[in-house]
Amino acid sequence: MANKIFVDVVVKYDAEGNIIPLSILWEDGRIFEIDKVVDVRPAPSLKAGGQGIRFTCRIQNKYRYLFFEEPRWFVEGS
């Protein structure tokens, strides 16, 4: 099973209370801008376990899952 890599995320809250992730701060200090959020749904992490809100994000023309498992954010590690 993959591990959870907990990350810092810059988010925007809109007037309706929706969470919109804008960028991810990786553990080594690199910042990845999120080009677009293409899907948001409650879903489990099939690789790392856990249940939360799964954001399907386009980052540098690649699609990645970003999970919000309150109160923390994570991505799936290998």
LINWODA-V871885 format. One record per backbone hydrogen bond with DSSP energy under -0.5 kcal/mol. NH is the residue of the N-H (numbers start at 1). CO is the residue of the C=O. E is the energy in kcal/mol with one decimal. If there is no record, write none. Layout:
nh=[NH	NH]
co=[CO	CO]
e=[E	E]
This chain:
nh=[2	5	6	7	8	10	11	12	14	14	17	20	22	23	24	25	26	26	29	32	33	34	35	35	36	38	38	39	41	43	45	46	49	52	53	54	54	55	55	56	56	57	57	58	59	59	62	64	66	67	68	69	69	70	72	73	74	75	77]
co=[47	75	4	73	25	23	9	20	12	18	14	12	10	10	32	8	24	30	26	24	31	22	33	58	58	36	56	56	54	52	50	44	45	43	68	41	52	53	66	39	54	55	64	36	57	62	59	57	55	74	53	67	72	68	69	7	67	5	3]
e=[-1.7	-2.8	-0.7	-1.6	-1.4	-2.3	-0.6	-2.2	-0.5	-1.8	-2.1	-2.7	-3.7	-1.3	-2.6	-3.0	-0.7	-3.2	-2.1	-2.9	-0.6	-2.9	-0.7	-2.2	-1.2	-0.7	-2.6	-1.1	-1.8	-2.7	-1.8	-0.9	-2.0	-1.5	-2.2	-3.4	-0.6	-0.6	-3.4	-2.6	-0.6	-0.7	-3.1	-3.1	-0.7	-3.1	-1.3	-2.7	-2.5	-3.0	-2.5	-0.7	-2.6	-0.8	-2.6	-0.6	-2.3	-2.1	-3.5]
